[in-house]
């Protein structure tokens, strides 16, 4: 995009005046051609062409985007009234949300503090804009508001942007930065593991606080100095908090050492029972592996018996499941609070215990009640009872013309046409969120009918339309999946379930670590898979955003895992998410002692555990929607020991 100046805006303004009232009653194709001309003119710095064509597209759905791009070429040339008018005229445009903090920062650059507060009466969420907002409060005489904002922004373990320095400078000059709030921020930085900030704050402490600051720096660099720290500082809530943070790091590095010094720390720092319990729980978490000694395991279990941590108790149930410890499962299930015992997984295992104890009527009744729900465990409950799972599909309301004529729908359609998928999703999500529940159903159905698979899914997520299975699980790219799996052991429904879980059918999805496309293939995995199976035509990771390429490579890799792990979807799915190495570790821990459901529930990573459950359930839904009903687990998967 080009850089523009006031003369460019003047040219656009003159053309807008000249063309005011002019409407070109031309076709959508003609509008698209002029839109493309404008984009090309922008790229080649042909300002006169842009200024000439802009007014002729006022009826084109993406005209607000053209206005936005014109305004934001150089915000230094834009006036308050001009921008404010644009925002008021386009309140539903998603880009407006980012425009507000951007213009706040521009007004701060101009040092136009009163206009900034008029434009933004409330602080924006982005940190830089918030710092500028509170500095504007100070500059216009509202010091109390400025200090409140500075206090809030200061107390962060993260390094704040340089734009906040002005606010912190006047706040500091007014005597608001004290040794105590500097130490408090050091503690927060310690928790974040932000060693650079810890060291920087230490240098800001006055000499009479240097000893405490230095001790915190040592804790940051070496958690094993905890004992010395506890001996050398007077017990306060601050020192106990700092010890708890460093102790967590020590427990991760050396659980046995942490456990050894724990009683001494508690005594030296005069800790309450609840604080000591928190330290013990930190060590107990680290003693959940198979390498704990018998004595460590007994100590761990004594801690958990006294613990009120729901997560720790659930982890202990899963550990018992993973070791095939039926008595342990019963013991720890009984310790769960009532609200946790009513979760699907624990209802299933309570029913399982009743059946094993010969209480058939009670156990089967619990399973039948569970079957009325949706998801993995209701499906497993049906399989345990050896009856078909009753898939129930809600029927969406039909969209009405008024809703379909909304400008947001027209913008979404054009954004999709121009392959601006991320903007289309932003538009769609915001529009769906603004409508009634019935209209959300209609919009989900509309997206489904338009074959906008990712937007159909997005509408069901925004509207919480969990029973609308057709819209939640559109059969996207069916021919591509069928062709890709024809010569493989995996089924199209299984591959689709993986893609649905990985990307929610967004072909442009990209994870923070680089996984790309429908099946979220990592570039290195793609390269290895292409070489292993001699897949032609792949030269660049950017091709992973092409659905056909992504499906081809993704299904080859999934098939490789499926065959490697004995044609077992539980195992290949876990490996697809967490990697084969971790899966082999988990299989080593369970040591062929547990059934399929116990193995799934014992997976220690919540992300992978939920991933496996979702994929298996989604496979059921895709089979049902393809008129191929099936149980959630095959007979081989169900009967195998893991």
C-alpha positions as CSV (number, residue, x, y, z in Angstrom):
1,X,0.0,0.0,0.0
2,X,1.2,3.5,-0.8
3,X,1.8,6.5,1.5
4,X,-0.6,9.3,1.1
5,X,-0.6,13.0,2.1
6,X,-3.1,15.8,2.5
7,X,-3.2,16.5,-1.3
8,X,-4.4,12.9,-1.9
9,X,-7.2,13.3,0.6
10,X,-8.1,16.6,-0.9
11,X,-8.3,15.0,-4.4
12,X,-10.5,12.2,-3.0
13,X,-12.6,14.8,-1.2
14,X,-13.1,16.9,-4.4
15,X,-14.1,13.8,-6.3
16,X,-16.5,12.8,-3.6
17,X,-18.0,16.2,-3.9
18,X,-18.2,16.1,-7.6
19,X,-19.7,12.6,-7.6
20,X,-22.1,13.2,-4.7
21,X,-25.5,12.0,-5.6
22,X,-24.1,10.0,-8.5
23,X,-25.0,6.3,-8.4
24,X,-23.7,3.9,-11.1
25,X,-26.4,1.3,-11.7
26,X,-24.0,-1.2,-13.0
27,X,-23.4,-4.9,-12.5
28,X,-21.6,-6.5,-9.6
29,X,-18.9,-7.7,-12.0
30,X,-18.4,-4.1,-13.2
31,X,-18.1,-3.0,-9.5
32,X,-15.6,-5.7,-8.9
33,X,-13.5,-4.7,-11.9
34,X,-13.3,-1.1,-10.6
35,X,-12.5,-2.3,-7.1
36,X,-9.6,-4.3,-8.5
37,X,-8.5,-1.2,-10.5
38,X,-8.5,0.8,-7.2
39,X,-6.4,-1.9,-5.5
40,X,-3.9,-1.9,-8.3
41,X,-3.8,1.8,-8.5
42,X,-3.0,1.9,-4.8
43,X,-0.2,-0.5,-5.2
44,X,1.3,1.4,-8.1
45,X,0.9,4.9,-6.4
46,X,-1.7,6.1,-9.0
47,X,-3.5,8.5,-6.7
48,X,-5.5,10.2,-9.3
49,X,-7.0,6.9,-10.5
50,X,-8.0,6.0,-6.9
51,X,-9.5,9.5,-6.4
52,X,-11.5,9.2,-9.6
53,X,-12.8,5.7,-9.0
54,X,-13.6,5.8,-5.3
55,X,-16.8,7.7,-5.6
56,X,-18.2,5.4,-8.2
57,X,-18.2,2.5,-5.8
58,X,-20.3,3.9,-3.0
59,X,-22.9,1.2,-3.5
60,X,-20.3,-1.6,-3.6
61,X,-20.5,-3.8,-0.4
62,X,-16.7,-3.3,0.3
63,X,-16.8,0.5,-0.1
64,X,-16.4,0.9,3.7
65,X,-13.2,-1.1,3.4
66,X,-12.0,1.3,0.7
67,X,-12.8,4.2,2.9
68,X,-11.0,2.5,5.8
69,X,-7.9,1.9,3.7
70,X,-7.9,5.4,2.4
71,X,-8.2,6.8,5.9
72,X,-5.5,4.6,7.4
73,X,-2.8,5.2,4.7
74,X,-1.5,8.0,6.9
75,X,-3.5,8.8,10.0
76,X,-1.4,11.9,10.6
77,X,-3.4,13.5,7.7
78,X,-6.8,12.6,9.2
79,X,-9.0,14.9,11.3
80,X,-11.0,13.9,14.3
81,X,-14.4,14.8,12.8
82,X,-13.6,12.9,9.6
83,X,-12.6,9.7,11.5
84,X,-15.5,10.0,13.9
85,X,-18.0,10.3,11.1
86,X,-16.6,7.2,9.5
87,X,-16.9,5.2,12.7
88,X,-20.5,6.3,13.3
89,X,-21.4,5.4,9.7
90,X,-19.8,2.0,10.0
91,X,-20.5,0.8,13.6
92,X,-20.5,-2.9,12.7
93,X,-17.3,-2.9,10.6
94,X,-14.8,-5.1,12.5
95,X,-11.8,-3.0,11.5
96,X,-13.3,-0.1,13.5
97,X,-12.3,-1.9,16.7
98,X,-8.7,-1.6,15.9
99,X,-9.1,1.9,14.4
100,X,-10.1,3.5,17.7
101,X,-6.8,2.6,19.6
102,X,-4.8,3.5,16.5
103,X,-6.3,6.9,16.4
104,X,-5.8,7.4,20.1
105,X,-2.1,6.8,19.6
106,X,-2.1,9.2,16.7
107,X,-3.7,11.9,18.8
108,X,-1.1,11.2,21.5
109,X,1.6,11.7,18.9
110,X,0.1,15.1,18.1
111,X,-0.2,15.8,21.8
112,X,-3.8,16.7,21.3
113,X,-4.9,15.4,24.7
114,X,-8.4,17.0,24.9
115,X,-9.4,15.7,21.5
116,X,-8.1,12.3,22.5
117,X,-10.4,12.2,25.5
118,X,-13.3,13.4,23.5
119,X,-12.7,10.7,20.9
120,X,-12.1,8.0,23.5
121,X,-14.1,8.7,26.7
122,X,-13.0,5.3,28.1
123,X,-9.6,3.7,28.1
124,X,-9.0,1.3,25.2
125,X,-7.9,-2.3,25.9
126,X,-4.5,-2.3,24.0
127,X,-1.7,-1.3,26.5
128,X,-0.2,1.5,24.4
129,X,-3.6,3.2,23.9
130,X,-4.3,2.8,27.6
131,X,-1.0,4.4,28.5
132,X,-1.7,7.3,26.2
133,X,-5.3,7.6,27.5
134,X,-4.1,8.0,31.1
135,X,-1.3,10.3,30.1
136,X,-4.0,12.5,28.5
137,X,-5.9,12.4,31.8
138,X,-2.8,13.8,33.5
139,X,-2.2,16.4,30.8
140,X,-5.7,17.7,31.2
141,X,-5.5,17.9,34.9
142,X,-7.2,14.7,36.0
143,X,-4.3,13.4,38.1
144,X,-6.3,11.0,40.2
145,X,-7.5,9.1,37.1
146,X,-4.0,9.2,35.7
147,X,-2.5,7.7,38.9
148,X,-5.2,5.0,39.0
149,X,-4.3,4.0,35.5
150,X,-0.6,4.1,36.0
151,X,-0.9,2.0,39.2
152,X,-2.8,-0.7,37.2
153,X,-0.4,-0.6,34.3
154,X,2.6,-0.7,36.5
155,X,1.6,-3.8,38.4
156,X,2.4,-6.3,35.6
157,X,5.0,-9.0,35.4
158,X,5.3,-8.2,31.7
159,X,7.6,-5.6,30.2
160,X,5.4,-2.7,29.2
161,X,5.9,-0.9,25.9
162,X,8.1,2.2,25.7
163,X,5.0,4.3,24.9
164,X,4.1,3.9,28.6
165,X,7.3,5.6,29.7
166,X,5.8,9.1,29.7
167,X,3.0,8.1,31.9
168,X,5.3,6.3,34.3
169,X,7.7,9.3,34.3
170,X,5.1,11.8,35.6
171,X,3.7,9.1,37.9
172,X,7.2,8.6,39.3
173,X,7.8,12.3,39.5
174,X,4.7,12.7,41.7
175,X,6.2,10.2,44.1
176,X,3.8,7.4,43.2
177,X,6.5,4.9,42.5
178,X,7.5,3.5,45.9
179,X,9.9,0.8,46.9
180,X,7.0,-1.4,47.9
181,X,5.2,-1.3,44.5
182,X,8.6,-1.8,42.8
183,X,9.1,-4.9,44.9
184,X,5.5,-6.0,44.2
185,X,6.2,-5.7,40.4
186,X,9.5,-7.7,40.9
187,X,7.4,-10.4,42.5
188,X,5.0,-10.4,39.5
189,X,8.0,-10.5,37.1
190,X,9.4,-13.4,39.1
191,X,6.1,-15.3,38.5
192,X,6.3,-14.5,34.8
193,X,9.9,-15.7,34.6
194,X,10.8,-12.2,33.3
195,X,14.4,-12.1,34.5
196,X,15.2,-8.9,32.5
197,X,12.4,-7.0,34.2
198,X,13.4,-8.4,37.6
199,X,16.9,-7.1,37.1
200,X,15.8,-3.8,35.8
201,X,13.4,-3.1,38.7
202,X,16.2,-4.1,41.2
203,X,18.3,-1.3,39.9
204,X,15.4,1.2,40.6
205,X,15.3,0.3,44.3
206,X,16.8,2.7,46.9
207,X,19.8,1.4,48.9
208,X,17.7,0.4,52.0
209,X,15.7,-2.0,49.8
210,X,18.6,-3.4,47.9
211,X,19.0,-6.4,50.1
212,X,15.4,-7.6,49.5
213,X,15.7,-6.8,45.8
214,X,19.0,-8.7,45.5
215,X,17.4,-11.7,47.3
216,X,14.6,-11.7,44.7
217,X,17.1,-11.6,41.9
218,X,18.9,-14.6,43.4
219,X,15.5,-16.4,43.6
220,X,14.9,-15.7,40.0
221,X,18.3,-17.0,38.9
222,X,18.5,-20.0,41.3
223,X,15.4,-21.3,43.1
224,X,17.6,-23.4,45.4
225,X,18.4,-20.2,47.3
226,X,14.9,-20.5,48.8
227,X,16.1,-21.7,52.2
228,X,18.6,-18.9,52.6
229,X,15.9,-16.4,51.5
230,X,13.5,-17.7,54.1
231,X,16.1,-17.5,56.9
232,X,17.2,-14.0,56.0
233,X,13.9,-12.1,55.5
234,X,11.2,-11.2,58.0
235,X,8.1,-13.2,57.3
236,X,5.4,-11.1,55.6
237,X,2.7,-11.9,53.1
238,X,5.0,-10.5,50.4
239,X,7.9,-12.8,51.3
240,X,5.5,-15.8,51.5
241,X,4.1,-15.0,48.0
242,X,7.6,-14.7,46.6
243,X,8.6,-18.0,48.2
244,X,5.5,-19.7,46.8
245,X,6.4,-18.5,43.3
246,X,10.0,-19.7,43.5
247,X,9.0,-22.9,45.2
248,X,6.8,-23.8,42.2
249,X,9.9,-23.4,39.9
250,X,12.0,-25.5,42.3
251,X,9.3,-28.2,42.4
252,X,9.4,-28.4,38.6
253,X,13.2,-28.8,38.6
254,X,13.7,-31.0,41.7
255,X,10.6,-32.3,43.4
256,X,12.6,-34.2,46.0
257,X,14.6,-31.2,47.1
258,X,11.4,-29.1,47.2
259,X,9.7,-31.7,49.4
260,X,12.7,-31.8,51.7
261,X,13.0,-28.1,52.5
262,X,9.2,-27.5,52.5
263,X,8.7,-28.0,56.3
264,X,11.6,-25.6,57.0
265,X,10.2,-22.9,54.7
266,X,6.8,-23.2,56.3
267,X,8.3,-22.9,59.8
268,X,10.7,-20.1,59.1
269,X,8.0,-18.1,57.3
270,X,5.3,-18.9,59.8
271,X,3.0,-20.1,57.0
272,X,-0.7,-20.8,57.5
273,X,-2.1,-24.2,56.8
274,X,-3.5,-23.1,53.5
275,X,-0.1,-21.7,52.3
276,X,1.7,-24.9,53.4
277,X,-1.0,-26.9,51.6
278,X,-0.3,-25.0,48.4
279,X,3.4,-25.8,48.6
280,X,2.6,-29.5,49.2
281,X,0.3,-29.6,46.2
282,X,3.0,-28.1,44.0
283,X,5.2,-31.1,44.9
284,X,2.4,-33.6,44.6
285,X,1.8,-32.5,41.0
286,X,5.4,-33.4,40.2
287,X,5.1,-36.9,41.8
288,X,2.4,-38.1,39.5
289,X,4.7,-39.9,37.2
290,X,5.8,-43.5,37.2
291,X,9.2,-42.7,38.6
292,X,7.9,-41.8,42.1
293,X,9.2,-44.1,44.8
294,X,6.7,-46.0,47.0
295,X,7.4,-43.6,49.9
296,X,7.0,-40.5,47.7
297,X,3.7,-42.0,46.4
298,X,2.4,-42.5,49.9
299,X,3.3,-38.9,50.8
300,X,1.7,-37.6,47.6
301,X,-1.5,-39.4,48.3
302,X,-1.7,-38.1,51.8
303,X,-1.4,-34.6,50.4
304,X,-4.1,-35.2,47.9
305,X,-6.4,-36.7,50.5
306,X,-6.2,-33.4,52.4
307,X,-6.3,-31.3,49.3
308,X,-9.3,-29.3,48.1
309,X,-7.8,-28.8,44.6
310,X,-10.4,-30.2,42.1
311,X,-7.7,-30.4,39.4
312,X,-5.3,-32.4,41.6
313,X,-8.1,-34.8,42.6
314,X,-9.1,-35.4,39.0
315,X,-5.5,-35.9,38.0
316,X,-5.3,-38.6,40.7
317,X,-8.4,-40.4,39.4
318,X,-6.9,-40.4,35.9
319,X,-3.6,-41.7,37.3
320,X,-5.5,-44.6,38.9
321,X,-7.3,-45.3,35.6
322,X,-4.0,-45.3,33.7
323,X,-2.5,-47.9,36.1
324,X,-5.6,-50.1,36.1
325,X,-6.0,-49.5,39.9
326,X,-9.7,-50.2,40.4
327,X,-9.6,-49.6,44.1
328,X,-7.8,-46.3,43.6
329,X,-10.4,-45.2,41.1
330,X,-13.1,-45.9,43.6
331,X,-11.2,-44.1,46.4
332,X,-10.4,-41.0,44.4
333,X,-13.8,-40.7,42.7
334,X,-15.4,-40.7,46.2
335,X,-13.2,-37.7,47.1
336,X,-14.4,-35.6,44.2
337,X,-16.9,-32.8,45.1
338,X,-20.4,-33.3,43.9
339,X,-20.2,-30.8,41.0
340,X,-17.2,-32.7,39.6
341,X,-18.8,-36.1,40.0
342,X,-21.6,-35.0,37.7
343,X,-19.2,-34.5,34.8
344,X,-19.7,-36.9,31.9
345,X,-16.4,-38.8,32.5
346,X,-17.0,-39.4,36.2
347,X,-20.6,-40.4,35.7
348,X,-19.4,-43.0,33.3
349,X,-16.8,-44.3,35.7
350,X,-19.2,-44.3,38.6
351,X,-21.6,-46.4,36.5
352,X,-18.8,-48.7,35.5
353,X,-17.9,-49.3,39.2
354,X,-21.6,-50.1,39.9
355,X,-21.6,-52.6,37.1
356,X,-18.4,-54.2,38.2
357,X,-19.9,-54.5,41.7
358,X,-22.9,-56.4,40.4
359,X,-25.3,-53.4,40.8
360,X,-26.5,-53.8,37.2
361,X,-29.8,-51.9,37.4
362,X,-28.3,-48.9,39.0
363,X,-25.2,-48.8,36.8
364,X,-27.2,-49.3,33.6
365,X,-29.7,-46.6,34.6
366,X,-26.8,-44.2,35.1
367,X,-25.4,-45.1,31.6
368,X,-28.9,-44.6,30.0
369,X,-29.2,-41.2,31.5
370,X,-25.7,-40.3,30.2
371,X,-26.7,-41.5,26.7
372,X,-29.1,-38.6,26.4
373,X,-26.2,-36.2,26.3
374,X,-23.8,-35.4,23.4
375,X,-20.2,-36.3,23.0
376,X,-17.7,-39.1,23.6
377,X,-18.9,-40.4,27.0
378,X,-22.6,-40.6,26.0
379,X,-21.4,-42.6,23.0
380,X,-19.2,-44.8,25.1
381,X,-22.1,-45.3,27.5
382,X,-24.2,-46.6,24.6
383,X,-21.4,-49.0,23.5
384,X,-21.1,-50.2,27.1
385,X,-24.8,-51.1,27.0
386,X,-24.4,-52.6,23.5
387,X,-27.1,-50.4,22.0
388,X,-27.0,-47.7,19.3
389,X,-26.3,-44.2,20.3
390,X,-29.3,-42.0,19.5
391,X,-27.9,-39.1,17.4
392,X,-30.3,-36.2,17.6
393,X,-30.2,-33.3,15.1
394,X,-31.9,-30.0,15.6
395,X,-33.5,-28.3,12.6
396,X,-32.4,-24.8,11.9
397,X,-34.9,-22.0,11.2
398,X,-35.0,-20.8,7.6
399,X,-33.3,-17.5,7.0
400,X,-35.7,-14.6,6.1
401,X,-35.1,-12.1,3.3
402,X,-34.6,-9.1,5.7
403,X,-31.7,-10.9,7.5
404,X,-30.1,-12.0,4.2
405,X,-30.2,-8.4,2.9
406,X,-28.0,-7.1,5.7
407,X,-24.9,-5.2,4.5
408,X,-22.8,-7.4,6.6
409,X,-23.8,-10.5,4.6
410,X,-23.0,-8.7,1.4
411,X,-19.6,-7.7,2.7
412,X,-18.9,-11.3,3.8
413,X,-19.7,-12.6,0.4
414,X,-17.4,-10.1,-1.3
415,X,-14.6,-10.7,1.1
416,X,-14.8,-14.5,0.4
417,X,-14.8,-13.7,-3.4
418,X,-11.6,-11.8,-2.9
419,X,-10.0,-14.5,-0.7
420,X,-9.9,-12.2,2.3
421,X,-11.0,-15.0,4.6
422,X,-9.8,-13.6,7.9
423,X,-11.8,-10.4,7.4
424,X,-14.8,-12.4,6.3
425,X,-14.6,-14.5,9.5
426,X,-14.4,-11.3,11.6
427,X,-17.4,-9.8,9.8
428,X,-19.4,-13.0,10.2
429,X,-18.6,-13.6,13.8
430,X,-19.5,-10.1,14.8
431,X,-22.7,-10.2,12.8
432,X,-23.8,-13.5,14.2
433,X,-23.0,-12.4,17.8
434,X,-25.3,-9.4,17.3
435,X,-28.4,-11.4,16.4
436,X,-31.1,-13.3,18.3
437,X,-30.8,-17.0,18.9
438,X,-33.3,-17.8,16.1
439,X,-31.5,-15.6,13.7
440,X,-28.2,-17.2,14.7
441,X,-29.8,-20.6,13.7
442,X,-30.8,-19.1,10.4
443,X,-27.4,-17.7,9.7
444,X,-25.7,-21.0,10.5
445,X,-28.1,-22.6,8.0
446,X,-27.4,-19.9,5.4
447,X,-23.7,-20.4,5.7
448,X,-24.2,-24.2,5.4
449,X,-26.3,-23.8,2.3
450,X,-23.7,-21.4,0.7
451,X,-21.0,-24.1,1.4
452,X,-19.2,-21.7,3.7
453,X,-18.1,-24.5,5.9
454,X,-15.9,-22.6,8.4
455,X,-18.6,-19.9,8.7
456,X,-21.3,-22.5,9.3
457,X,-19.1,-23.9,12.2
458,X,-18.4,-20.4,13.5
459,X,-22.1,-19.6,13.7
460,X,-22.8,-22.7,15.8
461,X,-19.9,-21.8,18.1
462,X,-21.0,-18.1,18.5
463,X,-24.6,-19.1,18.9
464,X,-23.9,-22.3,21.1
465,X,-26.0,-24.3,18.6
466,X,-24.6,-27.6,19.8
467,X,-27.5,-29.8,18.6
468,X,-27.4,-28.4,15.0
469,X,-25.2,-31.1,13.8
470,X,-25.4,-30.5,10.1
471,X,-24.3,-26.9,10.6
472,X,-21.6,-27.9,13.2
473,X,-20.2,-30.7,11.0
474,X,-20.6,-29.7,7.3
475,X,-19.2,-32.3,4.9
476,X,-16.6,-30.0,3.5
477,X,-14.4,-30.9,0.6
478,X,-16.0,-34.4,0.4
479,X,-14.5,-35.4,-3.0
480,X,-11.0,-34.4,-2.0
481,X,-11.2,-36.4,1.2
482,X,-12.7,-39.4,-0.6
483,X,-10.0,-39.4,-3.2
484,X,-7.3,-38.9,-0.6
485,X,-8.5,-41.9,1.5
486,X,-9.5,-44.3,-1.3
487,X,-6.2,-46.2,-1.2
488,X,-5.8,-45.9,2.6
489,X,-7.0,-47.6,5.7
490,X,-8.4,-44.4,7.2
491,X,-11.9,-43.4,6.3
492,X,-13.0,-40.1,4.9
493,X,-15.1,-39.5,8.1
494,X,-12.0,-40.0,10.3
495,X,-9.9,-37.6,8.2
496,X,-12.7,-35.1,8.2
497,X,-13.0,-35.4,12.0
498,X,-9.3,-34.6,12.4
499,X,-9.7,-31.6,10.0
500,X,-12.8,-30.3,11.8
501,X,-11.0,-30.5,15.2
502,X,-7.8,-29.0,13.9
503,X,-9.1,-26.0,12.0
504,X,-12.9,-25.8,12.3
505,X,-12.8,-26.0,8.5
506,X,-10.7,-22.8,8.1
507,X,-8.3,-23.5,5.2
508,X,-6.2,-20.4,6.2
509,X,-5.8,-21.4,9.8
510,X,-2.3,-21.1,11.3
511,X,-1.2,-22.0,14.8
512,X,1.3,-20.0,16.8
513,X,3.9,-22.7,16.2
514,X,3.3,-22.8,12.4
515,X,0.8,-25.6,11.8
516,X,-1.1,-24.7,8.7
517,X,-4.4,-25.3,6.8
518,X,-7.3,-27.6,7.2
519,X,-5.4,-30.5,8.9
520,X,-2.9,-28.2,10.6
521,X,0.2,-29.8,9.1
522,X,3.5,-28.6,10.4
523,X,5.9,-27.5,7.6
524,X,8.6,-30.0,8.7
525,X,6.0,-32.8,9.0
526,X,4.8,-31.9,5.5
527,X,8.4,-32.0,4.1
528,X,9.1,-35.4,5.7
529,X,5.7,-36.8,4.5
530,X,6.2,-35.6,1.0
531,X,9.6,-37.3,0.9
532,X,8.4,-40.5,2.6
533,X,5.5,-41.0,0.2
534,X,7.0,-39.3,-2.9
535,X,4.1,-36.8,-3.2
536,X,4.7,-34.6,-6.3
537,X,4.2,-30.9,-6.7
538,X,5.1,-29.7,-3.2
539,X,7.7,-27.0,-3.1
540,X,6.7,-24.5,-0.4
541,X,5.0,-24.4,3.0
542,X,2.6,-21.8,1.6
543,X,0.9,-24.6,-0.3
544,X,-0.4,-26.0,3.0
545,X,-3.1,-23.3,2.8
546,X,-4.4,-24.9,-0.4
547,X,-7.1,-27.4,0.7
548,X,-6.2,-30.0,-1.9
549,X,-2.5,-30.0,-1.0
550,X,-3.2,-29.9,2.7
551,X,-5.7,-32.8,2.5
552,X,-3.3,-34.9,0.4
553,X,-0.3,-34.4,2.8
554,X,-2.4,-34.5,6.0
555,X,-4.1,-37.8,5.1
556,X,-0.8,-39.4,4.1
557,X,0.6,-38.5,7.5
558,X,-2.5,-39.6,9.4
559,X,-2.5,-43.0,7.5
560,X,1.2,-43.4,8.4
561,X,0.3,-43.0,12.1
562,X,-2.7,-45.2,11.8
563,X,-0.7,-48.1,10.4
564,X,2.2,-47.5,12.8
565,X,-0.1,-47.9,15.7
566,X,-2.0,-51.0,14.7
567,X,-4.9,-49.3,12.8
568,X,-6.2,-47.9,16.1
569,X,-7.8,-44.4,15.9
570,X,-7.3,-43.8,19.6
571,X,-3.5,-44.1,19.2
572,X,-3.1,-42.5,15.8
573,X,-5.3,-39.5,17.0
574,X,-3.2,-39.0,20.1
575,X,0.0,-39.3,18.1
576,X,-1.3,-36.8,15.5
577,X,-1.8,-34.2,18.3
578,X,1.0,-34.9,20.8
579,X,3.5,-36.8,18.7
580,X,4.4,-40.5,18.5
581,X,7.1,-40.2,21.2
582,X,4.8,-39.0,23.9
583,X,2.2,-41.6,23.0
584,X,4.8,-44.4,23.4
585,X,5.6,-43.0,26.8
586,X,1.9,-43.1,27.8
587,X,1.6,-46.7,26.5
588,X,4.6,-47.7,28.5
589,X,3.0,-46.3,31.6
590,X,-0.3,-48.1,31.1
591,X,1.6,-51.3,30.2
592,X,-1.3,-53.2,28.6
593,X,-3.3,-53.0,31.8
594,X,-6.3,-50.8,30.9
595,X,-9.2,-50.7,28.5
596,X,-9.7,-48.2,25.7
597,X,-11.8,-45.7,27.7
598,X,-9.5,-45.8,30.7
599,X,-6.5,-45.1,28.4
600,X,-8.1,-42.1,26.8
601,X,-9.1,-40.6,30.2
602,X,-5.6,-41.3,31.6
603,X,-3.8,-39.2,29.0
604,X,-2.1,-36.6,31.2
605,X,-2.3,-33.7,28.7
606,X,-5.7,-32.2,28.8
607,X,-5.4,-30.9,25.3
608,X,-4.6,-34.3,23.8
609,X,-7.2,-36.0,26.0
610,X,-10.0,-33.7,24.9
611,X,-8.6,-33.8,21.3
612,X,-9.0,-37.6,21.2
613,X,-12.5,-37.6,22.6
614,X,-13.6,-34.9,20.2
615,X,-12.2,-36.6,17.1
616,X,-13.8,-39.9,18.0
617,X,-17.1,-38.3,18.6
618,X,-16.8,-36.2,15.4
619,X,-16.1,-39.3,13.4
620,X,-19.5,-40.7,14.7
621,X,-21.3,-37.5,13.6
622,X,-19.6,-37.6,10.1
623,X,-20.5,-41.2,9.7
624,X,-24.1,-40.5,10.7
625,X,-24.3,-37.5,8.3
626,X,-22.9,-39.7,5.5
627,X,-25.5,-42.3,6.3
628,X,-22.9,-44.7,7.7
629,X,-23.8,-45.1,11.4
630,X,-21.1,-46.7,13.5
631,X,-20.1,-47.1,17.1
632,X,-17.7,-44.7,18.7
633,X,-15.0,-47.4,18.9
634,X,-14.4,-50.3,16.6
635,X,-14.6,-53.8,18.2
636,X,-10.8,-54.0,18.0
637,X,-10.3,-50.7,19.7
638,X,-12.9,-51.5,22.3
639,X,-11.5,-55.0,23.2
640,X,-7.8,-54.2,23.1
641,X,-5.8,-53.7,26.3
642,X,-3.6,-50.6,26.4
